[in-house]
Amino acid sequence: MDVHLAGWLLLFGLVITMITVDIVGHVRTPHAPTLKEAASWTAGYVTLAVSFGFLVWYFWNLDYATQYWAGWITEWSLSLDNLFVFVIIIAAFRVPREYQQKVLLSGIIIALVLRFFFILIGAQLINQFSFIFYIFGLWLIWTAYTQVREATSGHSVSDEEFVEPLFVRLTRKVFPVTDGFLSDKLLHRHGAKTYLTPMLLVIIAVGSADLMFAFDSIPAIFGLTSEPYLVFAANAFALLGLRQLYFLIDGLLERLVYLHWGLAAILGFIGVKLILHAMHENNVSFINNGEPFNVPEIGIPASLLFIVSTLLVTVAASIWKSRSDAAKSAA
């Protein structure tokens, strides 16, 4: 995929525009968004993300557009798991609801910048070392297993206690921190001394938490496309739409009782896809004497169909289970 500088500038321009709109339209005037507002903006972000795929189709071809759509849907579905953790972090810091938009947007911007460098590193590894597909594939299969283990553990993510990241704990030890929130200020100057505020710490916590999820999502999307441009675009549109999605489904996450099973199926599927691709392109000397295996590969259309179908089944089954449990409780 030959991406001209103008293509990157267009993508960066769209990302910066979306961030600017969020800052001017939402964060600058702190408020708790209504359900209608969150739904409208979520629909807008989804429309923009899908439309970008048609731009890819127009300037390149349908195959690359399909790769992008599959990658975006995967990143978007995996981001639902992020929301569980964001709920825990924000609740643990007791962030006032009117300031939660700023926390989420700031944390997402940090995560987006860090993910950009992760994507560049991942692309270089793939170009230099073809065996990395074996590692990515095995890692995703292991991650799928952890999702299944989470689903069968009998406890909810929301039941877990929040443990501050090491960086946040060290920050508290090195710098003075105010006792509570001072509106949405990040720093506070008092008595010739500069204090950090909990607002800054929770932003760091959200950004670093999302970075941990990147270790799963970046290998997953590289299993669908090896184009850094498409990988970054899918990540950008998935992350930037995450803030309004948080307010849209906040409180409804617990109803997605089969989410871990759905994510496990998607991650496991992509892991197998990566290993099959690695075997098909094998040149690792100690595996099959460095010769490729005669194995089938899973195409992008089949991958997209599997991912979308899995998400639909997961949501439908979760809704049915929640309603069934509610009916039994009411009886």
C-alpha positions in Angstrom: 0.0 0.0 0.0 1.7 3.2 -1.2 0.5 6.0 1.0 1.5 9.5 -0.1 2.3 12.2 2.4 -1.0 13.8 1.7 -2.7 10.6 2.9 -1.0 10.8 6.3 -1.7 14.6 6.5 -5.4 13.9 5.8 -5.6 11.3 8.5 -3.7 13.5 11.1 -5.9 16.4 10.1 -9.1 14.4 10.8 -7.7 13.2 14.1 -6.7 16.7 15.2 -10.1 18.1 14.0 -12.0 15.5 16.1 -9.8 16.3 19.2 -10.4 20.0 18.7 -14.1 19.6 18.3 -14.2 17.6 21.5 -12.1 20.1 23.4 -14.1 23.1 22.2 -17.5 21.6 22.2 -17.4 19.4 25.3 -14.3 19.6 27.6 -13.9 23.4 27.7 -17.3 23.8 29.3 -17.4 20.9 31.8 -20.8 19.1 31.9 -22.2 15.7 32.3 -23.5 14.6 28.9 -27.1 13.4 28.5 -27.9 10.0 27.1 -29.2 11.7 23.9 -26.0 13.7 23.5 -23.8 10.7 24.0 -25.9 8.6 21.5 -25.8 11.4 18.9 -22.0 11.8 19.1 -21.4 8.1 19.2 -23.4 7.7 16.0 -21.4 10.5 14.5 -18.1 8.9 15.3 -19.3 5.5 14.0 -20.4 7.2 10.7 -17.1 9.0 10.4 -15.1 5.8 11.0 -17.1 3.8 8.5 -16.9 6.7 5.9 -13.1 6.7 6.2 -13.2 3.1 4.9 -14.9 4.4 1.7 -12.1 6.9 1.3 -9.6 4.1 1.5 -11.7 2.2 -1.1 -11.7 5.3 -3.4 -8.0 6.1 -3.2 -6.7 2.5 -3.0 -9.0 -0.5 -3.4 -11.7 -2.5 -1.7 -9.3 -5.0 -0.2 -7.6 -2.3 1.8 -10.9 -0.8 2.8 -12.1 -4.3 4.0 -8.8 -4.6 6.0 -9.5 -1.2 7.6 -13.1 -2.0 8.5 -12.1 -5.4 10.0 -9.4 -3.7 12.0 -11.6 -0.9 13.2 -14.4 -3.2 14.3 -11.9 -5.4 16.2 -10.3 -2.4 17.9 -13.8 -1.0 18.7 -14.9 -4.3 20.2 -11.8 -4.7 22.3 -12.2 -1.1 23.5 -15.3 -2.3 25.4 -13.0 -4.1 27.7 -11.1 -0.8 28.3 -14.4 0.8 29.4 -14.7 -1.7 32.3 -11.3 -0.5 33.6 -12.1 3.1 33.0 -15.2 2.8 35.1 -13.2 1.3 37.9 -10.4 4.0 37.7 -12.8 6.9 37.5 -14.9 5.6 40.4 -11.8 4.9 42.5 -10.6 8.5 42.1 -14.2 9.8 42.6 -14.0 12.1 39.6 -17.0 14.5 39.5 -19.2 13.5 36.5 -18.8 16.9 34.9 -15.1 16.5 34.7 -15.1 12.9 33.4 -15.1 14.0 29.8 -11.8 15.8 30.2 -10.2 12.8 32.0 -11.3 10.4 29.2 -10.3 12.6 26.3 -6.9 13.5 27.9 -6.1 9.9 28.7 -7.2 8.8 25.2 -4.9 11.4 23.5 -2.0 10.1 25.6 -2.8 6.5 24.6 -3.2 7.5 20.9 0.3 9.1 20.8 1.9 6.1 22.5 0.0 3.6 20.3 1.4 5.4 17.2 4.9 4.6 18.3 3.9 1.0 19.1 2.5 0.6 15.6 5.7 1.9 14.0 7.7 -0.5 16.1 5.3 -3.4 15.3 5.5 -2.6 11.6 9.3 -2.7 11.7 9.4 -6.0 13.6 7.1 -7.5 11.0 9.2 -6.2 8.1 12.5 -7.4 9.7 11.4 -10.7 11.4 8.7 -12.8 9.8 8.6 -15.1 12.8 7.0 -12.3 14.8 3.7 -13.6 13.5 4.2 -16.8 15.5 4.8 -14.7 18.7 1.8 -12.5 18.0 -0.5 -15.5 17.3 0.5 -17.4 20.4 0.1 -14.2 22.5 -3.4 -13.6 21.2 -4.4 -17.2 21.9 -3.1 -16.8 25.4 -5.0 -13.6 25.8 -8.1 -15.4 24.5 -7.6 -18.0 27.3 -7.4 -15.2 29.9 -10.7 -13.9 28.6 -12.3 -17.3 29.0 -10.8 -17.6 32.5 -12.2 -14.2 33.4 -15.6 -15.3 32.1 -15.6 -18.5 34.1 -14.2 -17.0 37.3 -17.6 -16.1 38.6 -16.8 -12.4 39.4 -17.3 -9.2 37.5 -14.5 -6.8 36.5 -16.4 -4.1 38.4 -15.9 -6.2 41.6 -12.2 -5.7 41.4 -10.4 -3.1 43.4 -8.4 -0.5 41.5 -4.7 -0.6 42.0 -2.8 2.5 41.0 -0.2 2.0 38.3 3.4 2.1 39.5 4.1 5.4 37.8 1.1 7.0 39.6 2.3 5.7 42.9 5.8 7.0 42.3 4.4 10.3 41.3 2.6 10.6 44.6 5.8 9.9 46.5 7.9 12.5 44.5 5.5 15.3 44.1 3.0 16.9 46.5 -0.7 16.2 45.6 -3.7 18.2 46.7 -6.3 16.5 48.9 -9.1 16.8 46.4 -10.1 18.1 43.0 -9.8 21.8 42.3 -12.3 22.1 39.5 -10.6 20.6 36.5 -7.1 22.0 37.2 -4.1 19.7 36.6 -1.6 21.8 38.7 -2.2 24.1 41.7 0.2 26.8 42.9 0.0 27.6 46.6 2.5 29.1 49.0 5.3 29.3 46.4 4.8 25.5 45.9 3.4 23.7 43.0 1.0 20.8 43.7 -0.3 18.1 41.4 -4.1 17.4 41.5 -6.0 14.1 41.4 -7.2 15.2 38.0 -3.7 14.9 36.6 -3.1 11.5 38.3 -6.4 10.0 37.0 -5.5 11.2 33.5 -2.2 9.4 33.8 -3.9 6.3 35.2 -6.4 6.2 32.3 -3.7 6.7 29.7 -1.4 4.1 31.2 -4.2 1.6 31.6 -5.1 1.9 27.9 -1.4 1.4 27.0 -1.6 -2.0 28.7 -4.5 -2.9 26.4 -2.4 -2.0 23.4 -0.3 -5.1 24.0 -3.4 -7.1 23.0 -5.0 -4.9 20.4 -2.0 -4.0 18.3 -1.0 -7.6 17.6 -4.7 -8.3 16.9 -5.0 -5.7 14.2 -1.7 -6.7 12.7 -3.3 -10.0 12.2 -5.8 -8.3 9.9 -3.6 -5.9 8.1 0.1 -5.2 8.0 -0.3 -1.6 6.7 0.7 0.9 9.4 -1.6 3.5 7.9 -4.7 1.3 8.3 -3.6 0.1 11.7 -3.2 3.7 13.0 -6.5 4.8 11.4 -8.4 2.0 12.9 -6.9 2.7 16.4 -7.5 6.4 16.1 -11.2 6.2 15.1 -11.9 3.5 17.8 -10.2 5.4 20.6 -11.6 8.8 19.8 -15.1 7.4 19.8 -14.5 5.7 23.1 -15.3 8.8 25.2 -18.9 9.2 24.2 -19.3 5.5 24.1 -18.4 5.5 27.8 -21.3 7.8 28.7 -23.6 5.9 26.4 -23.2 2.5 27.9 -22.0 3.5 31.4 -24.1 1.3 33.7 -25.0 -1.1 30.9 -21.6 -2.8 30.7 -22.6 -5.3 33.3 -25.4 -6.5 31.0 -22.9 -7.6 28.4 -22.5 -10.9 30.4 -20.9 -12.7 27.5 -18.5 -10.0 26.4 -15.4 -12.0 27.6 -16.6 -15.0 25.6 -17.0 -12.9 22.5 -13.6 -11.2 22.8 -12.0 -14.6 23.5 -13.5 -15.9 20.2 -12.3 -12.9 18.2 -8.8 -12.9 19.8 -8.4 -16.7 19.4 -9.6 -16.5 15.8 -7.1 -13.8 14.9 -4.4 -15.7 16.8 -5.0 -18.9 14.7 -5.1 -16.7 11.6 -1.7 -15.3 12.4 -0.1 -18.7 13.0 -1.5 -20.0 9.8 -0.1 -17.0 8.0 3.3 -17.6 9.7 3.3 -21.2 8.7 2.3 -20.3 5.1 5.2 -17.9 4.9 7.6 -19.8 7.2 11.3 -19.3 6.8 12.3 -20.1 10.4 15.2 -22.6 10.1 14.2 -24.8 13.1 10.6 -25.1 12.0 9.9 -27.5 9.1 13.6 -26.9 8.0 12.7 -23.4 7.0 10.2 -24.4 4.4 6.6 -23.1 4.2 3.7 -25.3 5.3 1.0 -26.1 2.8 -1.8 -24.7 5.0 -4.9 -22.6 4.1 -5.0 -18.9 5.0 -8.0 -17.1 6.2 -9.0 -14.1 4.0 -10.1 -10.7 5.2 -13.7 -11.0 4.0 -14.0 -14.2 6.1 -12.3 -12.5 9.0 -14.7 -9.5 8.8 -17.7 -11.8 8.7 -16.6 -13.8 11.7 -15.8 -10.7 13.8 -19.2 -9.0 13.0 -21.1 -12.3 13.5 -19.4 -12.9 16.9 -20.2 -9.4 18.1 -23.9 -9.7 17.1 -24.2 -13.1 18.7 -22.4 -11.8 21.9 -24.7 -8.8 22.2 -27.9 -10.7 21.4 -27.1 -13.5 23.8 -26.1 -11.0 26.6 -29.4 -9.2 26.2 -31.4 -12.4 26.3 -29.5 -13.6 29.4 -29.9 -10.3 31.2 -33.7 -10.2 30.5 -34.1 -13.8 31.5 -32.3 -13.2 34.8 -34.4 -10.1 35.4 -37.6 -12.0 34.8 -36.5 -14.8 37.2 -35.7 -12.2 39.9 -39.1 -10.5 39.5 -41.0 -13.8 39.7 
